[in-house]
């Protein structure tokens, strides 16, 4: 699945990823950001995700654009075995696009 981050240059965009646990055991995932632009993405609530039995949770992924070119990374969710139960490894493609540039400072000059 691809998650797209669209916004202004230097703006921070937040997307939510919803995860469901259909099993009767708690699932624990370790989240890792990898790829060329992984440093531009972050997980503000940390890298460990716990999903209780028959529940769902959302994790926030933040992106702050530093360049005009599109940024790319991959979010890997690797299951940790809890009581012998482990979930499937999940992958999400993260892509960005800068749609516009907002002026940082507006100067008015009179001649």
KEKOL-831858 format. One record per atom (N, C-alpha, C, CB): y, x, z; residue in three letters. Coordinates in steps of 0.05 Angstrom, whole numbers, padded with zeros to 5 digits, always signed. Glycine has a CB too. Layout:
<minus>
YXZALA...
</minus>
This chain:
<minus>
-00024+00017+00000UNK+00000+00000+00000UNK+00025+00018+00000UNK+00000-00019+00024UNK+00046+00009-00014UNK+00071+00024-00016UNK+00092+00010+00000UNK+00079+00028-00045UNK+00107+00025+00016UNK+00129+00014+00031UNK+00154+00027+00019UNK+00127+00020+00062UNK+00173+00010+00011UNK+00197+00020-00003UNK+00222+00018+00016UNK+00202+00004-00028UNK+00237+00040+00017UNK+00261+00042+00033UNK+00285+00044+00014UNK+00260+00066+00053UNK+00302+00024+00014UNK+00325+00023-00004UNK+00350+00021+00012UNK+00322+00000-00024UNK+00370+00037+00006UNK+00395+00036+00021UNK+00416+00055+00010UNK+00391+00040+00050UNK+00436+00059+00026UNK+00458+00077+00019UNK+00451+00106+00027UNK+00485+00069+00032UNK+00464+00125+00014UNK+00461+00153+00020UNK+00469+00157+00049UNK+00477+00171+00001UNK+00453+00172+00064UNK+00456+00178+00093UNK+00452+00155+00111UNK+00484+00189+00097UNK+00445+00132+00101UNK+00439+00108+00118UNK+00410+00110+00128UNK+00443+00082+00103UNK+00405+00098+00151UNK+00378+00096+00162UNK+00367+00068+00157UNK+00378+00103+00193UNK+00344+00067+00145UNK+00330+00042+00138UNK+00305+00041+00155UNK+00324+00040+00108UNK+00300+00018+00167UNK+00276+00014+00184UNK+00258-00007+00171UNK+00284+00005+00213UNK+00233+00000+00169UNK+00213-00019+00159UNK+00191-00023+00180UNK+00200-00010+00132UNK+00180-00047+00181UNK+00158-00052+00200UNK+00131-00053+00185UNK+00162-00078+00215UNK+00111-00040+00197UNK+00084-00042+00187UNK+00068-00058+00207UNK+00072-00013+00182UNK+00056-00080+00198UNK+00040-00097+00216UNK+00011-00089+00214UNK+00044-00127+00209UNK-00001-00085+00237UNK-00029-00077+00239UNK-00044-00098+00255UNK-00032-00049+00252UNK-00068-00105+00245UNK-00085-00125+00259UNK-00111-00113+00267UNK-00090-00150+00240UNK-00121-00122+00290UNK-00147-00113+00300UNK-00165-00137+00303UNK-00143-00098+00328UNK-00183-00140+00283UNK-00201-00163+00284UNK-00226-00159+00303UNK-00211-00170+00256UNK-00229-00135+00313UNK-00253-00129+00329UNK-00250-00137+00358UNK-00259-00099+00327UNK-00272-00135+00372UNK-00271-00143+00401UNK-00265-00119+00419UNK-00298-00155+00409UNK-00260-00096+00407UNK-00253-00071+00422UNK-00225-00063+00415UNK-00273-00048+00415UNK-00212-00050+00434UNK-00185-00039+00429UNK-00187-00016+00409UNK-00172-00029+00456UNK-00168-00015+00391UNK-00166+00007+00371UNK-00142+00024+00378UNK-00164-00004+00342UNK-00145+00050+00375UNK-00123+00069+00380UNK-00121+00087+00355UNK-00129+00087+00405UNK-00096+00089+00345UNK-00091+00105+00321UNK-00071+00127+00327UNK-00080+00087+00298UNK-00075+00149+00314UNK-00056+00171+00315UNK-00041+00171+00288UNK-00070+00199+00320UNK-00015+00167+00288UNK+00001+00166+00264UNK+00012+00193+00256UNK+00024+00145+00267UNK+00009+00200+00231UNK+00019+00226+00221UNK+00034+00221+00195UNK-00005+00246+00216UNK+00057+00233+00192UNK+00073+00232+00168UNK+00069+00259+00153UNK+00104+00227+00173UNK+00060+00258+00128UNK+00055+00282+00112UNK+00068+00279+00085UNK+00025+00287+00109UNK+00073+00302+00072UNK+00083+00301+00045UNK+00110+00316+00043UNK+00087+00273+00035UNK+00119+00317+00018UNK+00143+00333+00011UNK+00167+00326+00029UNK+00150+00328-00018UNK+00172+00300+00034UNK+00196+00291+00048UNK+00189+00279+00075UNK+00211+00271+00031UNK+00167+00287+00087UNK+00158+00275+00112UNK+00179+00278+00134UNK+00132+00288+00122UNK+00195+00299+00133UNK+00216+00303+00154UNK+00238+00282+00153UNK+00228+00330+00151UNK+00241+00268+00131UNK+00262+00247+00129UNK+00252+00220+00140UNK+00270+00244+00099UNK+00227+00218+00146UNK+00216+00194+00158UNK+00209+00199+00187UNK+00190+00185+00142UNK+00209+00178+00203UNK+00202+00182+00231UNK+00190+00157+00243UNK+00227+00190+00248UNK+00176+00161+00265UNK+00164+00139+00280UNK+00177+00138+00308UNK+00132+00143+00282UNK+00198+00122+00311UNK+00214+00123+00335UNK+00199+00117+00361UNK+00237+00105+00333UNK+00177+00102+00359UNK+00163+00095+00384UNK+00139+00113+00389UNK+00153+00066+00382UNK+00138+00135+00374UNK+00117+00155+00379UNK+00094+00153+00360UNK+00107+00152+00407UNK+00075+00171+00362UNK+00053+00173+00343UNK+00027+00159+00351UNK+00047+00202+00338UNK+00026+00148+00375UNK+00002+00135+00384UNK+00006+00104+00383UNK-00006+00144+00413UNK-00013+00091+00369UNK-00012+00062+00367UNK-00037+00050+00379UNK-00009+00053+00336UNK-00033+00031+00398UNK-00056+00018+00411UNK-00055-00011+00403UNK-00055+00021+00442UNK-00078-00021+00392UNK-00080-00049+00384UNK-00102-00062+00400UNK-00085-00052+00353UNK-00095-00080+00418UNK-00115-00093+00434UNK-00134-00111+00418UNK-00102-00110+00456UNK-00156-00118+00429UNK-00176-00135+00416UNK-00164-00161+00406UNK-00199-00140+00435UNK-00170-00167+00381UNK-00162-00192+00368UNK-00132-00196+00368UNK-00175-00216+00382UNK-00117-00174+00369UNK-00087-00176+00369UNK-00076-00162+00345UNK-00076-00163+00395UNK-00050-00163+00343UNK-00036-00148+00322UNK-00011-00135+00334UNK-00028-00167+00298UNK-00001-00115+00321UNK+00023-00101+00330UNK+00038-00092+00306UNK+00016-00077+00349UNK+00063-00085+00310UNK+00080-00074+00288UNK+00090-00047+00297UNK+00103-00094+00281UNK+00091-00029+00278UNK+00104-00003+00283UNK+00128+00000+00265UNK+00084+00020+00279UNK+00149+00012+00275UNK+00173+00017+00259UNK+00171+00045+00246UNK+00198+00015+00277UNK+00178+00045+00221UNK+00181+00071+00206UNK+00210+00072+00197UNK+00160+00072+00181UNK+00223+00095+00205UNK+00251+00098+00197UNK+00253+00119+00176UNK+00267+00106+00222UNK+00273+00115+00158UNK+00279+00134+00137UNK+00309+00138+00137UNK+00269+00125+00110UNK+00318+00163+00136UNK+00346+00170+00133UNK+00349+00187+00108UNK+00358+00184+00158UNK+00364+00177+00089UNK+00366+00192+00063UNK+00386+00215+00066UNK+00376+00173+00041UNK+00378+00237+00055UNK+00395+00261+00056UNK+00404+00269+00028UNK+00381+00284+00069UNK+00388+00260+00008UNK+00393+00268-00020UNK+00393+00243-00038UNK+00371+00288-00030UNK+00404+00246-00062UNK+00404+00224-00081UNK+00376+00219-00094UNK+00424+00229-00103UNK+00360+00240-00095UNK+00334+00238-00108UNK+00316+00221-00090UNK+00322+00266-00113UNK+00296+00207-00102UNK+00277+00192-00086UNK+00261+00210-00068UNK+00258+00176-00105UNK+00255+00200-00044UNK+00239+00214-00025UNK+00211+00201-00024UNK+00252+00214+00004UNK+00191+00218-00019UNK+00163+00208-00017UNK+00149+00221+00006UNK+00148+00214-00044UNK+00132+00206+00019UNK+00114+00216+00040UNK+00091+00196+00043UNK+00130+00219+00067UNK+00072+00203+00060UNK+00049+00186+00066UNK+00047+00183+00096UNK+00023+00198+00053UNK+00043+00158+00104UNK+00037+00152+00132UNK+00007+00149+00135UNK+00052+00126+00142UNK-00005+00167+00151UNK-00034+00166+00156UNK-00038+00155+00184UNK-00047+00194+00153UNK-00055+00135+00187UNK-00063+00125+00213UNK-00092+00131+00217UNK-00058+00094+00215UNK-00098+00151+00234UNK-00125+00160+00239UNK-00135+00149+00265UNK-00126+00191+00239UNK-00158+00136+00264UNK-00169+00122+00287UNK-00181+00143+00307UNK-00190+00103+00279UNK-00175+00137+00332UNK-00188+00153+00354UNK-00211+00135+00364UNK-00168+00160+00377UNK-00233+00147+00369UNK-00256+00132+00378UNK-00252+00125+00408UNK-00282+00148+00375UNK-00254+00099+00414UNK-00252+00089+00441UNK-00278+00074+00448UNK-00227+00070+00445UNK-00293+00085+00466UNK-00319+00072+00473UNK-00338+00071+00449UNK-00314+00044+00483UNK-00336+00091+00431UNK-00354+00092+00408UNK-00345+00075+00385UNK-00381+00083+00417UNK-00323+00061+00388UNK-00313+00044+00366UNK-00288+00058+00354UNK-00305+00016+00377UNK-00289+00060+00328UNK-00266+00071+00313UNK-00259+00054+00290UNK-00272+00100+00304UNK-00234+00053+00283UNK-00225+00037+00260UNK-00224+00055+00235UNK-00198+00025+00265UNK-00219+00042+00213UNK-00217+00057+00187UNK-00190+00072+00187UNK-00219+00037+00163UNK-00190+00095+00173UNK-00165+00109+00169UNK-00148+00093+00149UNK-00170+00138+00158UNK-00123+00089+00155UNK-00105+00074+00139UNK-00084+00092+00127UNK-00091+00051+00155UNK-00076+00087+00102UNK-00056+00103+00089UNK-00035+00085+00076UNK-00068+00122+00068UNK-00010+00093+00079UNK+00013+00079+00067UNK+00030+00099+00052UNK+00029+00063+00088UNK+00037+00093+00027UNK+00055+00109+00012UNK+00083+00101+00019UNK+00049+00106-00019UNK+00100+00120+00025UNK+00128+00115+00032UNK+00146+00126+00010UNK+00136+00128+00060UNK+00163+00108-00001UNK+00181+00117-00023UNK+00209+00106-00017UNK+00171+00106-00050UNK+00229+00122-00025UNK+00257+00114-00021UNK+00272+00113-00047UNK+00270+00133-00001UNK+00294+00099-00046UNK+00313+00098-00068UNK+00341+00094-00057UNK+00305+00076-00089UNK+00359+00112-00065UNK+00387+00108-00057UNK+00400+00090-00078UNK+00402+00136-00055UNK+00410+00068-00069UNK+00422+00048-00087UNK+00452+00052-00090UNK+00417+00020-00077UNK+00465+00062-00070UNK+00494+00067-00072UNK+00503+00088-00051UNK+00509+00040-00067UNK+00528+00096-00056UNK+00540+00116-00038UNK+00564+00104-00025UNK+00548+00142-00054UNK+00564+00104+00002UNK+00587+00093+00017UNK+00606+00117+00024UNK+00578+00078+00043UNK+00632+00113+00020UNK+00649+00135+00028UNK+00649+00139+00058UNK+00678+00130+00018UNK+00648+00164+00066UNK+00648+00170+00095UNK+00676+00167+00107UNK+00638+00199+00100UNK+00696+00175+00092UNK+00724+00173+00102UNK+00741+00163+00078UNK+00734+00200+00113UNK+00758+00145+00085UNK+00776+00134+00064UNK+00804+00146+00070UNK+00777+00103+00064UNK+00816+00159+00050UNK+00842+00171+00053UNK+00862+00156+00035UNK+00842+00201+00046UNK+00884+00149+00046UNK+00906+00137+00030UNK+00929+00157+00029UNK+00915+00110+00042UNK+00938+00163+00005UNK+00959+00182+00002UNK+00982+00168-00013UNK+00950+00208-00013UNK+01007+00174-00004UNK+01030+00164-00018UNK+01045+00188-00029UNK+01048+00146+00000UNK+01053+00185-00053UNK+01069+00206-00066UNK+01098+00198-00067UNK+01059+00213-00093UNK
</minus>
